[in-house]
Amino acid sequence: MPNVLSVVAASLVYTSLLFVTGTPRDAATHVSGRTRSYFIAADEVMWDYAPSGTNQITGQPFDAIDQTWTKRGPHRIGTVYQKALYREYSDSTFRTLKPRPAAWAHLGSLGPLIRAEVGDTIRIVFRNNGHHPYSMHPHGVFYRKDSEGALYSDGTPGALARGDAVAPGGTRTYVWLVPERAGPGEGDASSVLWMYHSHVNEGRDVNAGLVGPIIVTRRGMAREDGSPSDVNREFVVAFAETNENVSWYIDDNIRSFVGDPTSVRRVIGFPFLDPFGLSNVKQSMNGFIYGNGPMPTMRIGEHVRWYLMATTNAELHAPHWHGNVVVSQHMRTDVLTLATMGMLVADMVPDNPGIWLFHCHVEPHLRGGMQMRFQVTDSAAAVQ
């Protein structure tokens, strides 16, 4: 007869594994799908939050309040900032940028879309082309310590911890598994949203721009490219209160773009009480303000899936679609609640044609430019 204490101990270990991974360890780590490989670099680029130079929502030049966040001058940076963004390359030489499909141009400053079906393995070859240590840390998927991409004291030996912070010029391969616990749960839609971001100095890294989406589709419901077979069109939108004051590049941006750099100082603490600090807090959607990004377009009657996410600051958003409604969290609505680092899925079958506003209903975010438009058409020719 087995020792009772031994049985209890074994049961506790097994229960701990279930709690940590959501499934027994063998089932969690032995996947049977395909391996999907991506070649992604952290690149330093110049990014314009409002490339048209006008307020695309009003169709007018920026007014006096808009200019708080858009006007470049002796005491303001304006709309162009040096940032670090994730960009996809064609292979491990990292010589050729992979073109972003037109259907995903709306991603803007977000990193490349990573897709997988439950059962797959995601393999990321990551190159750090920046001047600071960066990484790629995923949410939701299964990873071991050597593929966590997060720098903190966890007792991981040196060889396994090299991916925690990839030095400038360095390359690291991350392997992320996609077991059942990474896919849609019971009652969920056929795909779910996760995200990835740099996690060396999270505040500086993410506000510099290093964040992107992961979409996982239920097993047996994915097309060849990993997209859900029951959806006609997908859009990913990040409601991001981007605080450029804490980006790695704030001093470079002051030197490059402020007319009188000696007249301003970098704001370390709460930025909203300082005029210069406030001007560097961009209420953006995929890195654009005041509707300056590409306009998502869809047809009446299509099954459209919206994936919404927020970033790392003290954020609370209220995404609101005009003219049409969505189903999210088993509820029909046109306004959702999205908190810090939140991830939501909302399904829409558009029935009302027109160009419609999509924005955050939190008033300071709305006034600061967290607005975009989407188009619903009954013409196939109008939709790519």
N, C-alpha and C positions, 0 to 999 in steps of 0.2 A: 504494500500500500504506500503510495507516494507521501512524502512528508508534507503536512498541511501547509507549513510555512513556505515551502518551495513552490507549491501550487499557487498560493496567494501572491508570492513575489513575481512569478511568471505572468500571472494575470495582470498585475499592476504595470509591468513592463509593456505588455501587449496593449493595454488600455492607453498608456502614455504615447505609444506610437500612433494609435488611432487619433488621439487628441492632437498631436503635433502635425500629422500628415493628412488626416482625414481618411486614411485607408491603411491596411497593413503594409509594412515597408516593401515586401516583395511585389505586391500589386502596384504600389506607387511608383516604383523605379523600373519595372520591366514593361516598357511600352512596346507596341507592335506596329506602329504606323510608319510613315516615311520620315526622313530627316530633311528639314527645311533649313537651308543655309543662307545666311545674310552676311554681307560685308559692310560694316558700318563704322564711320569715323566721326570723331568729335573735331569739327573744323571751326576755325575762327573766321567769322564773316561779318560784313556790315549788313545790318538789318534795318529796314525802313517800316515803321509801324503804320505810316500813312503815305504810301508811294504816290497817290494821285495828287497830293497836296491840297485836297479839299475834303469837306465833310460829305461823304457819299450818301449819308442818310437824309440830310436836308437838301442835298443838291446845291449847296451854297458854299462860299468860302468859310473857313473857320471863324466863328464869332469870338468875342472877347474871352468867354469862358473856355471854349475849345482850345484857345491859344495857350492856356495854362499848361497843356500837355503837348502842344504841337509847334509852338513858335520857338525857333532858334534865335538866340541873341546874346547880348553881353553876359546875361545871367541864366541862360537856359541852354540845354543841349538840343532840344527839338524832338524830331521823330527818328533820326538815324543814330543807331548805337552799334558799337562793336559787341558781338555776342559769340558764344560757342554753341553750335547747333549740330545735332546728329544728322549725317547725310549718308546715303547709301551709294556704294560703289559696285562695279560690275564683277570684281574678283579680288583676290587677296593681294594684288599688286597695289591697289588703291590709287591707280593712275586715272581711271575713267569713272566719272560720276554716272550713276545709273539714272536715266531720265525718269522723272516722276510722271506717271500717267495723268492725262488731263482730268480724269474722274477724281483724282486725289490732289489736284492743285490747291484745293481749299484747305489742306493741312497746314499750309503756310510755314511757320517756324517750327512746327512739330517735327520730330524725327520720323523716319520712314515707318510705314505700317508693317508690323510683324504679324503674320498669320500662322495659325496651326489648327488642326483638327485634333480632338481628343484621341490620344494614342500616339501622336507624333513626337518627334524630338526637334527642338529648335537649337540650331548651332549658329552662334554669333562669333565672327572674327572681328574684333574691335581694335581700331587703330586710334591712338590719341595724337592728333595733329595740333593740339593746343600747347599752351605754355604753362599749364597747371595740371596736376594729377587729376584724372577723371576715371570714370568707370561706367558700367551698365548694370543696374540693379533692377530685377523684374519683380512685379507683383503677381501673385496668384499661382504661377507655375511652380513646378518642383525643381529645386536646385540643391546641390551639395555645397559645402563651404567654399570650394575652389571656384564656384560659379555664382556666388552671392553678390559680388560687386559692391560690398559695403564695408567701410573702414571703421572698425571699433575693436575694443579689446575682448576677444572671444576665445583666446587660447589656440587659435589655428596656427599650425606650424608654418614657417616662412614660405615654403614651396607652394603650399595650398593657398596662401594669403596673397599671392602676387596679383590676383585679379581684383583685390579690394581697392587698389589705387594704382592705375596704370600710369607710369611716368610719361612725361612728354616725349613723343617719338616712339613710344612702346606699343606693342601689339599683344593682345590676349584673346584666347578663345574661350567663350562661355558656352556651356551646354545646359539647356533647360528642358526638362521633361514635361509632358502635357498629359498627366493622368486624368481620371474622371473628376477629381476634386478641382481641377483647373478649368473644367468646362461648365456648361449650364447646369444648374441644379434642377431638381424636380419642379415643374411648373414654370421654369424660366423659358425665355425665347430660345431659338436655335443657336444663338451665339452670345457671348459675353465679352465685356471690355475689361482689360487689365492695362497697366501702363509700365513703362520702364523709365529710369532716370539715373543720372549720376548720383552717387551716394558717398563721395569722399568728404566733401564739405557741402552737405545737402543744400543749405540755404544759398550759398554762393553759386553752386553748380546749377541748380534748377532755375534760379533767377537769371543766370547767364544764358539759359535757353535749352539745357540738356534734359529733355523729356520727350517721350513719344508713346504711341499706342500699340497695344497687343490685342488682337481679336482671336478668340478661341471658339471654334464651331463644334457643336455636338457631333459625336462619332456617327458616321453614316449619313450626315446631312451636309457635307462639304463638297463643293465643286473641286476641280483639279487644283485651283489656286488657293483653296482653303476657305473661300467665301461661302456663306450659308446658301444652300440651294433654293430655299423658300423665300428669298429676299431679292427684290429687283435692284435696289439702290441703297448705298450706305454712305453715311457722313459721320465724321468724327469732329467734334468741336470741343476745344479746351477753353473754359471760362477761366482766364488766368489774370489775376491781379499781380502783374510782374513788377517786382520792386528792384529797379535797376540800381538803387542805392547800395544794395548788398551784393550785386554782381561782381565777379572778379575784375571786370573791365571798367568800373566806374571812374577810376582815376585816369585811365586812357581816354575815356569818353569826355571827361572834363577838359583834358588837354587838347583834344582834337576838335571839339565842337563848341565849347563855350567861348564867346567872344572875348571875355575878360576872365580867364581862368583863376586869377588871384582873387576875384571878387566872391567866389563861392567856396564852400567847404563840403566835404563829403559828410552826409548825415549818417551817424552811426545808429542812433536809436529810432524812436517813433518818427516817421517822416512826414506825417500829415500836418504838423504844426509849423513846418518850415517850408517856405515857398519853393525853394530849390528842391528840397526833398520831395515835396508833393508832385512837382513837375516830372519827376522820374519814376512815379508809380503809374504804370500803364495798365488801364482797365481793358485788357485785350481779349480777343477771340481768335485763337490760332495765330497770335502775334500781330493782329491788325486791330486798329481802332477806327471808329466812325465809319464802319462799312467798307473799309478799303480792301478787303480780301475778295477772292473770287466768290461769286454768288452760287450756292448750291441750287441745282435745277432738277426738276422731276416732273413726271406726267401724272395727270389725274388717274386714280385707280391703281397705281403701282404700290407695291409693298416696300415702303421706305423705312430703313432702320437708322436711327440717330444714336450715336454713342457719345455721351457727354462726360467730361472729366474736369476736375479742378486741380490746382497745384498747391504749393506748400505754405503759402502765407496765411494770415488770419482771415480766411475767406469763407463767405457764405453767399451763395448765389441763388437766384430764382429765375431759371431759364423760362422764357415765355415765347411761344409761337403765336403769331397773329394769323387769323383766317382759317386755320386748320387745327385739328386736335391729335393727340397721341394716346397710346395705351402704354403705361409704364407702372411697374410694381402692382400689376393686377387692378389698375385704376385708369379710367378715361379722364383726361385732363388736358389743359394747355399750359399749365405752370408746374414746375417741379422744384424741389429743394435739393441743392447740391452743395455739400460741405467740403472742407479742406481735404484734398486728395481723394475726393469722392469719385465714383465711377457708376454711371447709370446707362441703361438701355431703354430707348423709347421707340415704339413702332407707330408709324403713321401710314394711313391710306388716304392721300390727299384727295379732297373732293371739291376744292374751292380754288379756281384759277386766279392768278394774279401774282404780283410781286409783294411779298409779305415781310414784315419786320420780325426778327428773331433777336431777343436781347435779354439782358439781366434786369430784373425788376427791382433790384436794390438801387435806390435812387442815386447815390454817389457813383456807382458803377455805370449806370445808364448815362449819367451826365458826363462821365469821364471817357465815354466812347465804347462801352461794351455792348456794341450793337452791330448786327449784320442783317442782310436780307436773303430770303430764299424765293425761288420762283416756281410756281406750279403752272404748268401749261397743258393744254389738250392737244398739242401738236408734237408729233414725234420728231419733226425736223428741228425743233427748238432745244432738244435734249441730246447731249452727246452720249 
